[in-house]
Every structure is written in C-alpha cells, then in structure tokens.
C-alpha cells in the first residue's frame, strides 16, 4: 500500500468528488461560524432559496465584535449589536446551535470548539476565520475560509478546494526554560517568513512537539496561518486522547473505543513523501518578540533589530516602512524599550494554561505604572477556571483586572483599541499596521514575555526571573 | 456571489510596490461590521488612503490622479493575513478586476476568484518590469487575456503567461459560482454521508 501522510489520510477520506481540471469537493465534518463573516453567507443562501443542509454540524458564537466588559448590558455600538443579533437570528431561523454572550458555552470560536469536545481527531473543520488552523492540534484538517465558502458549507456541507502541498516541520530536543509554543511558532515564522508556508499544509513532529500539552499544540497550530500555510496539524497521541476524553461532545461508550482505535491509526506512514521538510533544534529557540509589522519579523528577545544590509528594491523599502511605523531603528536592542499596553488573550493564547503562566509570573509582583493591561479570557469556561483556581486574586493583587471573553484587542473591532503610536506587548497573532487600532504598534510575544514586560514596564527577557 | 463575466481586459494599472500587503490594510477590521455586501470600496486601504481627520493622504497611489485603471499591481505575498472576504469585496467594489503580484496568500486568492477578481501571478522580474512601465508612463496599457492566460505590456508587447485552475477559469468566463454547483450535487453528497 502507498505510504500516506496524516494529511493525505484525512483529506482523501473526505473527498466527495474530484472535479475535472478543478478543485476537490471536500466534505466538512464541523463548521464554526461567528458574527462577522457569516451574515452575507446567510443572505446569499436566502437569495438562492436554499436551506442549511446539516444545521447540526454548524456551531455559532459571537466573538470578534463583542465588548469585554458589562456583557450583561446591550452592546452599545449599533453596528456591532446588529451583527451579533443577526447571527442569533440566522441561527434561530436555520436551527443552528448558538452560544450567546454570557452563556456557559460562549467564547472565542477556536477556544470553545476544543473545550466542548466538538473538535476531534480525523475531522475536517472550517470556519470563516484564518485561525481555524488551531484545531489542527488534534490531528484534524482545519483551515480558514472566506464568506462564499461559508455559504457553500451551509448549503452543501462541502467546499471546493485544491489539495495543498505538504510540509513537515520537525522540532527535536528539549525547550529551554521560559520558551513556549508561542516562541516555537514565532521562531519558525522568523525563519521561513509569512509566505514560507503558502500553498502548504504543515505537519509538526519531533520530540519538542510531542512533549507539548494540548493547549500548547493549539497555540502552535493556530499560528500556522501566519507562515502563509493553510493550516498545521499534529498527529493524535495519548495527550490528545486524554484531552478529548469525557468532554461534552466526545464519543461515549463503544463509540469512544471505536473512535480511539481510528484516531490511533492517524499518523504519517513511514516513507510517506512531503513536498518540503524542515528540521529545527529546540535548543536554538529563545523567548521571541516581534519588532516589525508582520509575524515573520521576530527575534529572540535578547537580540537586536536586524539591519537592512543585503536588502534591495521593494524588499528594502518594505523593511524601512515597517521600522518607521514601529518607531524603531536598525540594530537597536529590544530589551529595555518602553511599552504602554499588555494584552493577554485571543485564540492564540487565551486558554487556561496561558493565564496560569501569566499569573504565576506576576504573583507577588506589581504591574508597572506606565502599563495598561487587558487580561481577556478566551471563553466563559476559561474565565470560570481562572476564578476557581484563585488566579483572579493573584492577578488583582498584582494590579491586573480580568475582563470578559472575546477576541478583544487582537483585532480591535470592539472598544479594546490600542491608541495611536502606543506600544502593545500582545499574546495575539498579528502585528500588522493598525491591527490593534489605527496607528497602534504591536509586539507579539508569549504570555511569559508579556508578563515580564507588564511588571517591568519595558521589554524584558522573562528568563531573568526564572 | 454574482459578478460580471471575465474574458479580456485592457486597462491602465495602479501600482502598490509594497510587499506582504495584508488584509488588515486592504480593509481594516473596524469596517467589517456590515451585514450586507455593499460599500466596502470606500474603505479599501482606508488607513493608507486617509489620515486621522479623514483627509486623503496625497502620496498614496489610489489618491494620485495620475494612476487609474482596473488593474492593481502589488508586491509579493499580496493578501496575507485574515480570511475576511471583505478584502476581495472592497477591491471589486472599488473597481479593480485584476490583481497582479509575484505571489498571493492562499485564502485571498480563493476569495478573489470566488468574487470575479482575477489574481495574476507573474515572476518577480516581470513584476518589476510592470512597476517600471507604470513609472515611465502612468497611462501605459496592459492586456489581460484570460482565454489565453496571458498578461501583456501593450507598449512593448512583452507578455507573461499565467496559470489558473481550468475549473475556476470556466467559472470566471461564465460568471458562475461554486455554490450552485455544490447544491446541484445534493444526491452525491447524501450518498457520501452513508
């Protein structure tokens, strides 16, 4: 039998039809929707007089556009409120489960799926959001889609996709102290750039990857899209099975045994061929921070901003434009630079382990006076856990206040906007110009590095404290 | 999504010689709050086009009268970032039908094709040639021939072949979208589910 990759096994078993000279018709097992990229899809569906084919396979929650304080009140911004209400209405009209603001199941869409056990190994999962790659951590094919494709899934439970190429990224060895999954991801993207993964689906392997917790794997897979890849995945193992077990929508009884047997078969066969293979050594990775305006512009926190030597033409002008926007100069050290804001949260780093790490770091310390911090749990369940574990008391004693779940300052669609020109150390996923508000300057980092910056008021190597 | 058929196009082009133009620049998140698909062109490249007081920024190419046309030419890795289809809607609504670059981000490329925008990939060298051509003559004409998959600099006759998936080409030239096709597959999909 032909040796297959993990990706091939799942992809091939979901192809309904190969269109001649065209993309594959791919069956979708789970579809997540949110308020921003779904309304036009529902509108299109209604215009065609079509119905949602399998409403039970779609799950909805509003996250991008919601306030992170006073969620019990009506949303103040009229357009945001309208979008959230439209999602609720569309779900009611089409029989789709909707996890509204303030309810037990509410949260960032990529946080609640895994939390409830909706995300499982071997599935095809899509959502009108590029960070759908998060779910690949379970050994699923998960990727972001546009609104036309959201409409396709609603109407037919399928989408049309060309099969991507395959990339294997192996990270061997043991991570150093203070180095997290976020740092692995930012390190890889700094090596291959924000277009290095384009056209590919990544499988992550190696001892540094298999030793990661499920939540850390989600952080890594989440950031796959920032390398340009469609998604990233990790073969399911005991860690995966242990995580899924007992969750609300996980298979039960005999179904569970059957599922586990199948999940255990989901790994790349010996001799299977990838289009691209990259190997890294975990020991080379240090806590990372970005200095520019795309996630590929990252360096070890102890290092200096690279010079533009060797760049020419559009490469050079693009580089100079980025540094100008950031207010930085070539060759400057990152450590010691003043910051103004810290944001902890998002689908990248908004899970309980992220808040545990942040709280453990700031315990017994104080937030720097020059720093405004927004600590935003990824879901109601995460918030509940933060409270149950007594982390709120630790955070409050150190001068941090916990907000309510949502995407928040990751993309600043709600009121959580970083003011123009201000520097924000953010655990989110994009440092594009204006991403966190018009003129905002974003420095991507792990929750640990964010905690160190929050306490010192300047960019700090978290290892100083460990 | 309905759009006009695409066969051939001859037009001047607007240059944006910047790399990694991400979807947050094409349409910032704060303009994604609409529940209908209209008016997105007004906010295309909003924060590069207008300053804080909503005054046009003079040196941004879209604000320069000397540049016009239905072709947008961008630096490599055009459309990286978010999956927001609003980026494609904004480009189409503004009046562009073709985006040329040496490299497109995957999701953007798919979204463009689903909305009647033709993404044309050319070599980095040819891309530089296009920028230089516009630089030398702002009124330089370019021809995009989808049937023969050819992009031509009219003044010199130099051309580059581009690739497109045959199915997507069929859709563009007939103004079709995937959704009707998928709906017509209902029985095959039901059979697959069993």
Boltz contact constraints between the chains, C-beta under 6 A:
constraints:
  - contact:
      token1: [A, 16]
      token2: [B, 189]
      max_distance: 6.0
  - contact:
      token1: [A, 16]
      token2: [B, 192]
      max_distance: 6.0
  - contact:
      token1: [A, 19]
      token2: [B, 167]
      max_distance: 6.0
  - contact:
      token1: [A, 21]
      token2: [B, 166]
      max_distance: 6.0
  - contact:
      token1: [A, 21]
      token2: [B, 167]
      max_distance: 6.0
  - contact:
      token1: [A, 22]
      token2: [B, 165]
      max_distance: 6.0
  - contact:
      token1: [A, 22]
      token2: [B, 167]
      max_distance: 6.0
  - contact:
      token1: [A, 27]
      token2: [B, 192]
      max_distance: 6.0
  - contact:
      token1: [A, 36]
      token2: [B, 32]
      max_distance: 6.0
  - contact:
      token1: [A, 39]
      token2: [B, 35]
      max_distance: 6.0
  - contact:
      token1: [A, 40]
      token2: [B, 37]
      max_distance: 6.0
  - contact:
      token1: [A, 50]
      token2: [B, 183]
      max_distance: 6.0
  - contact:
      token1: [A, 79]
      token2: [B, 33]
      max_distance: 6.0
  - contact:
      token1: [A, 80]
      token2: [B, 33]
      max_distance: 6.0
  - contact:
      token1: [A, 83]
      token2: [B, 33]
      max_distance: 6.0
  - contact:
      token1: [A, 83]
      token2: [B, 35]
      max_distance: 6.0
  - contact:
      token1: [A, 86]
      token2: [B, 35]
      max_distance: 6.0
  - contact:
      token1: [A, 129]
      token2: [B, 83]
      max_distance: 6.0
  - contact:
      token1: [A, 130]
      token2: [B, 82]
      max_distance: 6.0
  - contact:
      token1: [A, 130]
      token2: [B, 83]
      max_distance: 6.0
  - contact:
      token1: [A, 144]
      token2: [B, 83]
      max_distance: 6.0
  - contact:
      token1: [A, 144]
      token2: [B, 107]
      max_distance: 6.0
  - contact:
      token1: [A, 146]
      token2: [B, 83]
      max_distance: 6.0
  - contact:
      token1: [A, 146]
      token2: [B, 85]
      max_distance: 6.0
  - contact:
      token1: [A, 146]
      token2: [B, 111]
      max_distance: 6.0
  - contact:
      token1: [A, 147]
      token2: [B, 85]
      max_distance: 6.0
  - contact:
      token1: [A, 148]
      token2: [B, 1]
      max_distance: 6.0
  - contact:
      token1: [A, 148]
      token2: [B, 114]
      max_distance: 6.0
  - contact:
      token1: [A, 151]
      token2: [B, 179]
      max_distance: 6.0
  - contact:
      token1: [A, 152]
      token2: [B, 178]
      max_distance: 6.0
  - contact:
      token1: [A, 152]
      token2: [B, 179]
      max_distance: 6.0
  - contact:
      token1: [A, 152]
      token2: [B, 182]
      max_distance: 6.0
  - contact:
      token1: [A, 155]
      token2: [B, 179]
      max_distance: 6.0
  - contact:
      token1: [A, 155]
      token2: [B, 183]
      max_distance: 6.0
  - contact:
      token1: [A, 156]
      token2: [B, 182]
      max_distance: 6.0
  - contact:
      token1: [A, 156]
      token2: [B, 183]
      max_distance: 6.0
  - contact:
      token1: [A, 156]
      token2: [B, 189]
      max_distance: 6.0
  - contact:
      token1: [A, 158]
      token2: [B, 182]
      max_distance: 6.0
  - contact:
      token1: [A, 158]
      token2: [B, 189]
      max_distance: 6.0
  - contact:
      token1: [A, 160]
      token2: [B, 178]
      max_distance: 6.0
  - contact:
      token1: [A, 194]
      token2: [B, 20]
      max_distance: 6.0
  - contact:
      token1: [A, 194]
      token2: [B, 80]
      max_distance: 6.0
  - contact:
      token1: [A, 195]
      token2: [B, 77]
      max_distance: 6.0
  - contact:
      token1: [A, 198]
      token2: [B, 106]
      max_distance: 6.0
  - contact:
      token1: [A, 228]
      token2: [B, 105]
      max_distance: 6.0
  - contact:
      token1: [A, 230]
      token2: [B, 106]
      max_distance: 6.0
  - contact:
      token1: [A, 294]
      token2: [B, 20]
      max_distance: 6.0
  - contact:
      token1: [A, 314]
      token2: [B, 17]
      max_distance: 6.0
  - contact:
      token1: [A, 314]
      token2: [B, 19]
      max_distance: 6.0
  - contact:
      token1: [A, 314]
      token2: [B, 75]
      max_distance: 6.0
  - contact:
      token1: [A, 318]
      token2: [B, 18]
      max_distance: 6.0
  - contact:
      token1: [A, 318]
      token2: [B, 19]
      max_distance: 6.0
  - contact:
      token1: [A, 411]
      token2: [B, 29]
      max_distance: 6.0
  - contact:
      token1: [A, 413]
      token2: [B, 29]
      max_distance: 6.0
  - contact:
      token1: [A, 432]
      token2: [B, 22]
      max_distance: 6.0
  - contact:
      token1: [A, 432]
      token2: [B, 24]
      max_distance: 6.0
  - contact:
      token1: [A, 434]
      token2: [B, 28]
      max_distance: 6.0
  - contact:
      token1: [A, 434]
      token2: [B, 47]
      max_distance: 6.0
  - contact:
      token1: [A, 435]
      token2: [B, 24]
      max_distance: 6.0
  - contact:
      token1: [A, 438]
      token2: [B, 47]
      max_distance: 6.0
